[in-house]
Every structure is written in C-alpha cells, then in structure tokens.
Amino acid sequence: MHYASNWLREERSDMKKKNLGQMGCPIARSLERVGEWWSILILRDALQGLTRFGQFQESLGIAPNMLTRRLNRLVEAGLLERRLYNERPPCYEYVLTACGRDFRPVLLSLLAWGNRNFAPEGLSVMIVDRQTGALADPVLTDRISGRLLDDSKFRTAAGPAADARLRQRHGLPHDFKAQAS
C-alpha cells in the first residue's frame, strides 16, 4: 500500500513537470491548453454565454483561487480574452476568442459521446436544433469525402512537420512517401 501511494505521488509529480505544449502531437498540444476538467467546464459555460468571474464560480462551485488560475491559463492559451468592463473597482469579463469558439464542436462531440456511453439514466443534456427543437446527433465526418471518421478506412499519419518519433509512431501517408522518393 505504501509503495502504491509513493508511486502515485511520483507519477503526479512527473506529470506536472511535462510540458505537453512542446510535443509534436496535436492531441498533446491541445491537452496542454484544455486537458484539465475545470478548463473544459469553463469553456462549456463560456460557450453558453457566461463571461464574468462570479457567473463561472456560481455555475461550477469552484474555489476562487482555482478559478483564477484556470481563467488565467485559458487566457494565456488564447482561448479566452480578458476585458475590463468596470474601472472602479476593476472588473473583468472573459470572452471567447476565435480559438475558444472553435472548441464548440469538440464539446458537442464530447457531450454526445458521454450521452451514448455514460448516461444509463437517460439524457440529461441534449443537442437540439435552435429553430425546430429537433434532437441532433453530431458525428465527425471528413470534409473532403463526406464519410464518417469512425470508418475503418481512416487512420492517423505523420504530417510534413512530424519529427522522427511521430513518423515512427504514425508512418508517412502514401502521398508523402511518393514525394520523398
């Protein structure tokens, strides 16, 4: 038991030191910016129109010091912009940037995945058409072919900027192999 708790403490310590934002993998870079659950919930609330510190705190029930750290990280990551809305006393609101708004489909996909896999009691939050109220079921598709990305014909591949480690993990797509010859 003592060994396990020491191991867990060491793992957490190692995880805190690693900067995922410097890795070549786009998933790792994304996780560096939004991979902590409070950050994702703050973005969820911002996408629903919340902008002020008190609104986020009330919605999330988060400690003020934790909320301050998360908001600052999201601002540093370029997902939120901090704007002064009152000079005396200075009060700020947190507004989504283009990058933050671009996270919306990711959140909606996460919501749908959670509904499909972790809601045995039924749907507590649904995605609906704003005009008709009809239920929506988001899927990820390839913009070029229109095929679903869960199709087994798709895989990840190293891109032109991939380092040796990523090329080894993902291989090169056929087009790049032909160009390299």
C-alpha positions as CSV (number, residue, x, y, z in Angstrom):
1,M,0.0,0.0,0.0
2,H,2.8,2.4,0.9
3,Y,4.6,1.6,-2.4
4,A,1.5,2.4,-4.4
5,S,1.0,5.8,-2.7
6,N,4.6,6.7,-3.3
7,W,4.4,5.6,-7.0
8,L,1.2,7.6,-7.5
9,R,2.9,10.7,-5.9
10,E,5.9,10.3,-8.2
11,E,3.6,9.8,-11.2
12,R,1.7,13.0,-10.4
13,S,5.0,14.9,-9.9
14,D,6.3,13.7,-13.3
15,M,3.1,14.6,-15.0
16,K,3.2,18.2,-13.6
17,K,6.7,18.7,-15.0
18,K,6.0,17.6,-18.5
19,N,5.0,20.4,-20.9
20,L,2.7,18.8,-23.5
21,G,2.5,22.1,-25.4
22,Q,6.1,21.5,-26.7
23,M,5.3,18.0,-28.1
24,G,4.7,17.5,-31.8
25,C,1.4,15.7,-31.3
26,P,-1.6,18.0,-31.8
27,I,-3.6,16.0,-29.2
28,A,-0.9,16.6,-26.6
29,R,-0.7,20.3,-27.5
30,S,-4.5,20.6,-27.2
31,L,-4.4,18.8,-23.8
32,E,-1.8,21.3,-22.6
33,R,-4.4,24.0,-23.1
34,V,-7.7,22.3,-22.2
35,G,-6.8,19.0,-20.6
36,E,-7.9,19.8,-17.1
37,W,-11.6,19.3,-16.3
38,W,-12.2,22.7,-14.9
39,S,-10.9,24.3,-18.1
40,I,-13.3,22.3,-20.2
41,L,-16.2,23.2,-17.9
42,I,-15.3,26.9,-18.0
43,L,-15.2,26.7,-21.8
44,R,-18.6,25.0,-21.8
45,D,-20.0,27.8,-19.6
46,A,-18.4,30.5,-21.8
47,L,-19.9,28.9,-24.9
48,Q,-23.3,29.1,-23.1
49,G,-22.8,32.9,-22.6
50,L,-21.2,33.2,-19.2
51,T,-18.4,35.9,-19.1
52,R,-18.0,37.0,-15.5
53,F,-15.9,35.5,-12.7
54,G,-19.0,35.3,-10.4
55,Q,-21.0,33.6,-13.0
56,F,-18.4,30.9,-13.5
57,Q,-17.9,30.5,-9.8
58,E,-21.6,30.1,-9.2
59,S,-22.1,27.7,-12.1
60,L,-19.1,25.5,-11.2
61,G,-18.9,25.7,-7.4
62,I,-15.2,26.1,-7.9
63,A,-12.8,27.8,-5.3
64,P,-11.9,31.3,-6.3
65,N,-8.2,30.7,-6.4
66,M,-8.7,27.6,-8.7
67,L,-11.0,29.6,-10.9
68,T,-8.5,32.4,-11.2
69,R,-5.7,30.0,-12.2
70,R,-7.9,28.3,-14.8
71,L,-9.1,31.5,-16.3
72,N,-5.5,32.9,-16.5
73,R,-4.4,29.7,-18.2
74,L,-7.2,29.9,-20.7
75,V,-6.3,33.5,-21.4
76,E,-2.6,32.6,-21.8
77,A,-3.6,29.7,-24.1
78,G,-5.6,32.1,-26.3
79,L,-9.0,30.6,-25.7
80,L,-10.4,33.5,-23.7
81,E,-9.7,37.2,-23.8
82,R,-9.8,39.2,-20.6
83,R,-11.7,42.5,-21.0
84,L,-12.2,45.3,-18.5
85,Y,-15.9,46.1,-18.1
86,N,-15.7,48.3,-14.9
87,E,-12.8,50.6,-14.0
88,R,-13.7,51.2,-10.3
89,P,-13.3,48.7,-8.9
90,P,-11.5,47.0,-11.8
91,C,-13.7,44.1,-13.0
92,Y,-13.1,41.9,-16.0
93,E,-15.1,39.6,-18.2
94,Y,-13.8,36.6,-20.0
95,V,-14.8,36.4,-23.7
96,L,-14.2,33.6,-26.1
97,T,-11.6,34.2,-28.8
98,A,-11.9,32.6,-32.2
99,C,-9.8,29.7,-30.9
100,G,-12.2,29.3,-27.9
101,R,-15.3,29.4,-30.2
102,D,-13.6,26.8,-32.4
103,F,-13.7,24.4,-29.4
104,R,-17.5,24.2,-29.6
105,P,-17.7,21.2,-31.9
106,V,-15.3,19.4,-29.6
107,L,-17.5,20.0,-26.7
108,L,-20.6,19.0,-28.6
109,S,-18.9,15.7,-29.6
110,L,-17.8,15.1,-26.0
111,L,-21.4,15.7,-24.9
112,A,-22.8,13.2,-27.5
113,W,-20.1,10.6,-26.6
114,G,-21.0,11.0,-23.0
115,N,-24.7,10.6,-23.7
116,R,-24.0,7.4,-25.7
117,N,-21.7,5.8,-23.2
118,F,-22.2,7.2,-19.7
119,A,-25.8,8.1,-19.3
120,P,-27.6,4.9,-18.2
121,E,-30.4,7.0,-16.6
122,G,-31.1,8.7,-20.0
123,L,-30.2,12.1,-21.5
124,S,-29.8,15.0,-19.1
125,V,-28.5,17.4,-21.7
126,M,-29.3,17.2,-25.4
127,I,-28.2,19.0,-28.5
128,V,-31.2,20.4,-30.4
129,D,-31.8,22.5,-33.5
130,R,-32.2,26.1,-32.3
131,Q,-35.1,26.7,-34.7
132,T,-37.0,23.5,-34.7
133,G,-36.1,21.9,-31.3
134,A,-35.4,18.7,-33.1
135,L,-32.8,16.4,-31.5
136,A,-29.3,16.5,-33.1
137,D,-26.8,13.7,-33.1
138,P,-23.4,15.0,-34.1
139,V,-20.9,12.9,-36.0
140,L,-17.4,13.7,-37.3
141,T,-17.0,13.5,-41.0
142,D,-14.2,14.0,-43.4
143,R,-15.0,17.4,-45.1
144,I,-13.5,16.1,-48.4
145,S,-15.2,12.7,-48.9
146,G,-18.2,13.2,-46.5
147,R,-17.5,9.8,-44.9
148,L,-17.8,9.3,-41.2
149,L,-14.4,9.4,-39.4
150,D,-15.2,6.3,-37.5
151,D,-14.9,4.4,-40.8
152,S,-12.0,1.9,-40.6
153,K,-10.6,3.4,-43.8
154,F,-9.2,6.3,-41.9
155,R,-6.0,6.3,-39.8
156,T,-3.6,8.9,-38.4
157,A,-0.5,9.6,-40.4
158,A,2.6,11.7,-39.8
159,G,2.4,15.1,-41.5
160,P,5.1,17.1,-43.2
161,A,6.2,18.7,-39.9
162,A,6.4,15.5,-38.0
163,D,9.6,14.7,-36.1
164,A,11.3,11.3,-36.2
165,R,9.3,10.0,-33.2
166,L,5.9,10.9,-34.7
167,R,6.9,9.5,-38.1
168,Q,7.9,6.2,-36.4
169,R,4.6,6.1,-34.5
170,H,2.3,7.1,-37.3
171,G,4.2,6.3,-40.5
172,L,4.0,8.6,-43.6
173,P,0.9,8.9,-45.7
174,H,1.2,7.4,-49.2
175,D,1.4,10.9,-50.8
176,F,4.4,11.8,-48.7
177,K,6.2,8.5,-49.5
178,A,5.9,9.2,-53.2
179,Q,7.2,12.7,-52.8
180,A,10.2,11.6,-50.7
181,S,11.5,9.2,-53.4
